[in-house]
Amino acid sequence: MKGTYLGEFEEIVLLAVAIQSGDAYGAAVVSEIEQQMNRPVNLGAVHSALNRLQEKGLVKSEMGGVTSERGGRRKRLYSVTAYGRRALEEIRQVRNQMWDAIPRTAWS
């Protein structure tokens, strides 16, 4: 397993994989991110992030079945591991703590 540091784009990709809930593959992750964040995303960048997340043990993958819509090619499907879920929950907790620590005077 590689290091545990999770960059912002990796976090976004990991969240998109979680949203897709077991049916996540490269193009689906791109679509999810573009829909959720309203910004274009490069498929190659998503594949690189998925590879890094897999090396870190945050996602796992398996080959899906053959579909006619892809000309008989199989999809590599990604899902979040228990370790990945824990990493996302820790990030969420830290962010919530930091938001809660902002004094009201910071916004005036």
Backbone as ProteinMPNN parsed JSONL, in Angstrom:
{"seq_chain_A": "MKGTYLGEFEEIVLLAVAIQSGDAYGAAVVSEIEQQMNRPVNLGAVHSALNRLQEKGLVKSEMGGVTSERGGRRKRLYSVTAYGRRALEEIRQVRNQMWDAIPRTAWS", "coords_chain_A": {"N_chain_A": [[0.842, -1.173, 0.0], [0.533, 2.222, -0.803], [1.459, 5.605, 0.223], [-0.65, 7.522, 2.512], [-1.571, 10.062, 2.057], [-4.045, 12.167, 0.744], [-4.872, 13.879, -2.031], [-6.666, 16.835, -3.224], [-7.969, 16.381, -5.751], [-7.92, 13.604, -5.842], [-9.558, 13.068, -3.662], [-11.993, 14.041, -4.633], [-12.397, 12.312, -6.815], [-12.563, 9.909, -5.418], [-14.889, 10.352, -3.928], [-16.721, 10.504, -6.066], [-16.58, 7.887, -7.009], [-17.693, 6.592, -4.824], [-20.286, 7.653, -4.911], [-21.188, 6.531, -7.287], [-21.393, 3.963, -6.499], [-20.363, 1.1, -6.765], [-20.742, 0.802, -9.488], [-18.898, 2.249, -10.834], [-16.853, 3.439, -13.357], [-14.215, 4.672, -15.49], [-15.323, 6.68, -17.411], [-17.84, 7.096, -16.267], [-17.173, 8.142, -13.801], [-15.972, 10.527, -14.595], [-18.244, 11.822, -15.711], [-19.841, 12.033, -13.406], [-18.33, 13.751, -11.765], [-18.23, 16.039, -13.4], [-20.938, 16.679, -13.477], [-21.536, 17.096, -10.756], [-19.719, 19.125, -9.985], [-19.734, 20.95, -11.952], [-17.679, 21.412, -13.856], [-15.194, 20.872, -16.369], [-13.565, 17.695, -16.808], [-10.675, 15.739, -17.272], [-10.407, 12.588, -18.801], [-8.067, 11.033, -18.725], [-6.763, 12.087, -16.486], [-8.497, 11.289, -14.498], [-8.251, 8.496, -14.668], [-5.554, 8.253, -13.895], [-5.731, 9.17, -11.255], [-7.446, 7.216, -10.216], [-5.784, 4.977, -10.409], [-3.766, 5.717, -8.577], [-5.298, 5.834, -6.233], [-6.004, 3.184, -6.023], [-3.504, 2.002, -5.617], [-3.009, 3.006, -3.111], [-4.819, 1.63, -1.654], [-7.388, 2.54, -1.342], [-9.423, 2.271, -3.153], [-10.831, -0.515, -4.924], [-10.721, -2.694, -7.77], [-12.444, -4.404, -10.413], [-13.002, -6.437, -13.296], [-15.795, -5.793, -15.318], [-18.718, -7.259, -16.905], [-19.095, -8.211, -20.406], [-20.412, -5.856, -22.661], [-22.766, -4.882, -25.153], [-23.015, -2.229, -25.823], [-20.489, -1.144, -25.64], [-19.123, -2.277, -27.683], [-18.404, -4.888, -27.119], [-16.328, -4.677, -25.364], [-14.954, -4.868, -22.094], [-15.64, -3.245, -18.944], [-13.613, -1.668, -16.45], [-14.485, -1.796, -13.225], [-14.823, 0.2, -10.353], [-14.719, 0.339, -6.783], [-15.208, 1.677, -3.5], [-13.034, 0.942, -0.852], [-13.097, -0.335, 2.556], [-11.112, 0.994, 3.922], [-10.858, 3.24, 2.289], [-13.355, 4.412, 2.699], [-13.12, 5.081, 5.405], [-11.052, 6.948, 5.228], [-12.324, 9.011, 3.789], [-14.322, 9.693, 5.647], [-12.744, 10.677, 7.742], [-11.564, 12.925, 6.536], [-13.854, 14.444, 6.076], [-14.652, 14.909, 8.729], [-12.506, 16.471, 9.702], [-12.714, 18.709, 8.03], [-15.284, 19.646, 8.756], [-14.789, 20.283, 11.459], [-12.983, 22.377, 11.124], [-14.578, 24.263, 9.723], [-16.463, 24.737, 11.713], [-14.854, 26.001, 13.55], [-14.405, 28.527, 12.621], [-14.652, 31.863, 13.433], [-17.563, 33.971, 13.925], [-16.989, 36.577, 13.333], [-15.226, 36.46, 11.272], [-16.545, 36.563, 8.888], [-17.582, 39.077, 8.573]], "CA_chain_A": [[0.0, 0.0, 0.0], [1.279, 3.453, -0.913], [1.187, 6.576, 1.277], [-2.051, 7.765, 2.795], [-1.973, 11.426, 1.742], [-5.098, 12.221, -0.257], [-4.98, 15.203, -2.625], [-8.034, 17.298, -3.469], [-8.576, 15.701, -6.894], [-8.131, 12.214, -5.431], [-10.747, 13.062, -2.8], [-13.161, 14.219, -5.502], [-12.576, 11.064, -7.563], [-13.013, 8.896, -4.451], [-16.301, 10.646, -3.658], [-17.497, 10.126, -7.257], [-16.656, 6.417, -7.007], [-18.657, 6.233, -3.778], [-21.621, 8.012, -5.403], [-21.549, 5.547, -8.322], [-21.74, 2.79, -5.703], [-20.079, -0.2, -7.362], [-20.889, 0.853, -10.938], [-18.021, 3.338, -11.252], [-15.75, 3.213, -14.295], [-13.619, 5.953, -15.835], [-16.226, 7.665, -18.012], [-18.917, 7.391, -15.318], [-16.591, 9.015, -12.782], [-15.854, 11.84, -15.245], [-19.592, 12.406, -15.79], [-20.306, 12.373, -12.06], [-17.603, 14.939, -11.31], [-18.677, 17.184, -14.203], [-22.293, 17.015, -13.056], [-21.54, 17.597, -9.375], [-18.878, 20.299, -9.787], [-19.929, 21.856, -13.076], [-16.399, 21.77, -14.453], [-14.709, 19.778, -17.217], [-12.568, 16.818, -16.211], [-9.971, 14.931, -18.257], [-10.493, 11.158, -18.51], [-6.737, 10.539, -18.354], [-6.492, 12.501, -15.111], [-9.31, 10.434, -13.628], [-7.62, 7.169, -14.639], [-4.34, 8.359, -13.071], [-6.162, 9.253, -9.855], [-7.965, 5.897, -9.82], [-4.617, 4.098, -10.194], [-3.131, 6.101, -7.31], [-6.196, 5.43, -5.148], [-5.912, 1.726, -5.895], [-2.201, 1.719, -4.997], [-3.116, 3.371, -1.695], [-5.783, 0.74, -1.015], [-8.625, 3.263, -1.071], [-10.425, 1.679, -4.043], [-10.48, -1.788, -5.533], [-11.368, -2.772, -9.073], [-12.646, -5.71, -11.025], [-13.508, -6.299, -14.651], [-17.213, -6.049, -15.469], [-19.083, -8.136, -18.002], [-19.09, -7.69, -21.767], [-21.659, -5.188, -23.027], [-22.821, -4.548, -26.579], [-22.879, -0.781, -25.981], [-19.052, -0.82, -25.738], [-18.53, -3.1, -28.729], [-17.869, -6.121, -26.564], [-15.227, -4.428, -24.418], [-15.348, -4.899, -20.684], [-15.312, -2.061, -18.148], [-13.004, -1.88, -15.13], [-15.373, -1.172, -12.246], [-14.146, 0.572, -9.098], [-15.54, 0.54, -5.585], [-14.454, 2.203, -2.354], [-12.738, -0.054, 0.176], [-13.378, 0.121, 3.925], [-10.054, 1.968, 4.213], [-11.231, 4.45, 1.561], [-14.492, 5.028, 3.399], [-12.587, 5.684, 6.629], [-10.299, 8.141, 4.831], [-13.305, 10.06, 3.465], [-14.967, 10.138, 6.884], [-11.775, 11.492, 8.485], [-11.461, 14.218, 5.845], [-15.097, 15.168, 6.351], [-14.625, 15.342, 10.114], [-11.543, 17.572, 9.822], [-13.291, 19.892, 7.378], [-16.376, 20.151, 9.598], [-14.187, 20.923, 12.634], [-12.404, 23.657, 10.708], [-15.693, 25.174, 9.445], [-17.052, 25.096, 12.998], [-13.908, 26.833, 14.292], [-14.355, 29.876, 12.047], [-15.471, 32.785, 14.243], [-18.558, 34.743, 13.158], [-16.385, 37.837, 12.899], [-14.442, 36.233, 10.058], [-17.383, 36.798, 7.701], [-18.107, 40.445, 8.507]], "C_chain_A": [[0.888, 1.237, 0.0], [0.918, 4.385, 0.242], [-0.287, 6.891, 1.414], [-2.505, 9.177, 2.47], [-2.988, 11.41, 0.607], [-5.216, 13.657, -0.763], [-6.43, 15.555, -2.92], [-8.69, 16.546, -4.621], [-8.833, 14.233, -6.578], [-9.378, 12.105, -4.549], [-12.011, 13.164, -3.647], [-13.445, 12.938, -6.281], [-13.102, 9.967, -6.632], [-14.491, 9.103, -4.097], [-17.184, 10.244, -4.839], [-17.637, 8.612, -7.355], [-17.683, 5.962, -5.974], [-20.084, 6.527, -4.242], [-22.097, 6.978, -6.425], [-21.829, 4.178, -7.72], [-21.602, 1.447, -6.433], [-20.208, -0.246, -8.87], [-19.998, 1.941, -11.527], [-16.943, 2.827, -12.209], [-15.318, 4.592, -14.778], [-14.589, 7.0, -16.342], [-17.358, 8.049, -17.056], [-18.414, 8.329, -14.222], [-16.426, 10.432, -13.344], [-17.218, 12.536, -15.269], [-20.092, 12.853, -14.423], [-19.637, 13.648, -11.565], [-18.082, 16.175, -12.073], [-20.069, 17.632, -13.784], [-22.302, 17.665, -11.675], [-20.814, 18.939, -9.235], [-18.993, 21.316, -10.903], [-18.597, 22.367, -13.619], [-15.912, 20.585, -15.282], [-13.61, 18.99, -16.526], [-11.979, 15.944, -17.315], [-10.021, 13.456, -17.855], [-9.143, 10.581, -18.086], [-6.381, 10.888, -16.913], [-7.267, 11.635, -14.126], [-8.69, 9.039, -13.536], [-6.35, 7.184, -13.783], [-4.703, 8.395, -11.587], [-6.685, 7.909, -9.371], [-6.813, 4.916, -9.567], [-3.931, 4.417, -8.869], [-3.991, 5.655, -6.125], [-6.151, 3.916, -4.932], [-4.588, 1.33, -5.239], [-2.228, 2.017, -3.499], [-4.107, 2.486, -0.933], [-7.118, 1.4, -0.712], [-9.766, 2.831, -1.985], [-9.916, 0.315, -4.485], [-11.216, -1.849, -6.865], [-11.517, -4.218, -9.505], [-13.212, -5.476, -12.423], [-14.994, -6.657, -14.666], [-17.46, -6.97, -16.649], [-19.017, -7.439, -19.349], [-20.447, -7.056, -22.056], [-21.621, -4.827, -24.509], [-22.624, -3.056, -26.81], [-21.422, -0.345, -26.119], [-18.357, -1.704, -26.772], [-17.882, -4.361, -28.196], [-16.72, -5.929, -25.592], [-15.771, -4.422, -22.992], [-14.916, -3.607, -19.988], [-14.572, -2.499, -16.895], [-13.846, -1.084, -14.132], [-14.644, -0.959, -10.924], [-15.161, 0.683, -7.963], [-14.63, 0.977, -4.444], [-14.248, 1.078, -1.345], [-13.13, 0.504, 1.553], [-12.355, 1.179, 4.341], [-10.358, 3.299, 3.515], [-12.382, 5.176, 2.235], [-14.01, 5.733, 4.67], [-11.819, 6.966, 6.307], [-11.246, 9.291, 4.512], [-13.984, 10.593, 4.719], [-14.033, 11.014, 7.711], [-11.627, 12.864, 7.852], [-12.696, 15.063, 6.136], [-15.105, 15.722, 7.768], [-13.687, 16.54, 10.3], [-12.111, 18.847, 9.206], [-14.421, 20.489, 8.218], [-15.836, 20.856, 10.83], [-13.643, 22.298, 12.268], [-13.501, 24.672, 10.392], [-16.315, 25.652, 10.75], [-16.156, 26.036, 13.799], [-13.82, 28.26, 13.756], [-15.229, 30.802, 12.892], [-16.425, 33.585, 13.35], [-17.953, 36.034, 12.609], [-15.572, 37.678, 11.617], [-15.228, 36.58, 8.804], [-17.906, 38.223, 7.606], [-17.135, 41.405, 7.881]], "O_chain_A": [[1.884, 1.291, 0.722], [0.161, 4.006, 1.135], [-1.084, 6.565, 0.534], [-3.692, 9.48, 2.587], [-2.798, 10.707, -0.386], [-5.612, 14.551, -0.014], [-7.312, 14.698, -2.876], [-9.837, 16.115, -4.502], [-9.848, 13.676, -6.996], [-10.156, 11.16, -4.678], [-12.986, 12.453, -3.403], [-14.598, 12.523, -6.396], [-13.98, 9.192, -7.011], [-15.248, 8.139, -3.981], [-18.273, 9.705, -4.641], [-18.692, 8.108, -7.74], [-18.458, 5.042, -6.234], [-20.991, 5.734, -3.993], [-23.267, 6.595, -6.429], [-22.439, 3.328, -8.368], [-22.589, 0.756, -6.683], [-19.821, -1.24, -9.484], [-20.299, 2.492, -12.587], [-16.215, 1.887, -11.89], [-15.995, 5.582, -14.499], [-14.677, 8.09, -15.777], [-17.786, 9.203, -17.038], [-19.146, 9.208, -13.768], [-16.705, 11.414, -12.657], [-17.331, 13.702, -14.89], [-20.692, 13.92, -14.292], [-20.298, 14.526, -11.011], [-18.312, 17.228, -11.479], [-20.351, 18.829, -13.739], [-22.992, 18.661, -11.452], [-21.239, 19.795, -8.459], [-18.429, 22.408, -10.824], [-18.402, 23.566, -13.816], [-16.182, 19.433, -14.945], [-12.823, 19.541, -15.756], [-12.703, 15.468, -18.189], [-9.717, 13.109, -16.714], [-9.08, 9.738, -17.191], [-5.772, 10.086, -16.205], [-6.764, 11.29, -13.057], [-8.612, 8.465, -12.45], [-6.096, 6.242, -13.032], [-4.066, 7.736, -10.765], [-6.403, 7.503, -8.243], [-6.862, 4.123, -8.627], [-3.558, 3.511, -8.123], [-3.468, 5.155, -5.129], [-6.247, 3.434, -3.803], [-4.553, 0.428, -4.402], [-1.547, 1.355, -2.717], [-4.219, 2.584, 0.289], [-7.899, 0.882, 0.087], [-10.937, 2.998, -1.644], [-8.719, 0.034, -4.425], [-12.207, -1.148, -7.07], [-10.821, -5.116, -9.032], [-13.823, -4.442, -12.693], [-15.408, -7.674, -14.11], [-16.521, -7.408, -17.313], [-18.897, -6.216, -19.419], [-21.492, -7.626, -21.745], [-20.562, -4.506, -25.05], [-22.126, -2.65, -27.86], [-21.152, 0.725, -26.665], [-17.136, -1.859, -26.737], [-16.908, -4.848, -28.77], [-16.193, -6.901, -25.051], [-16.906, -4.018, -22.741], [-13.95, -2.962, -20.395], [-14.853, -3.559, -16.336], [-13.908, 0.144, -14.193], [-13.935, -1.843, -10.444], [-16.311, 1.072, -8.171], [-13.436, 0.679, -4.433], [-15.185, 0.348, -1.024], [-13.453, 1.684, 1.681], [-12.693, 2.142, 5.028], [-10.138, 4.365, 4.091], [-12.386, 6.403, 2.33], [-14.441, 6.846, 4.972], [-11.926, 7.955, 7.033], [-10.998, 10.426, 4.919], [-14.199, 11.798, 4.848], [-14.476, 11.989, 8.318], [-11.571, 13.868, 8.563], [-12.588, 16.259, 6.409], [-15.511, 16.862, 7.993], [-14.037, 17.507, 10.976], [-12.004, 19.929, 9.784], [-14.501, 21.708, 8.372], [-16.349, 21.905, 11.218], [-13.819, 23.263, 13.011], [-13.369, 25.839, 10.76], [-16.656, 26.827, 10.887], [-16.648, 26.79, 14.638], [-13.209, 29.116, 14.395], [-16.423, 30.548, 13.049], [-16.137, 33.843, 12.182], [-18.356, 36.52, 11.553], [-15.266, 38.668, 10.952], [-14.636, 36.862, 7.762], [-18.609, 38.552, 6.651], [-17.434, 42.593, 7.756]]}, "name": "protein", "num_of_chains": 1, "seq": "MKGTYLGEFEEIVLLAVAIQSGDAYGAAVVSEIEQQMNRPVNLGAVHSALNRLQEKGLVKSEMGGVTSERGGRRKRLYSVTAYGRRALEEIRQVRNQMWDAIPRTAWS"}
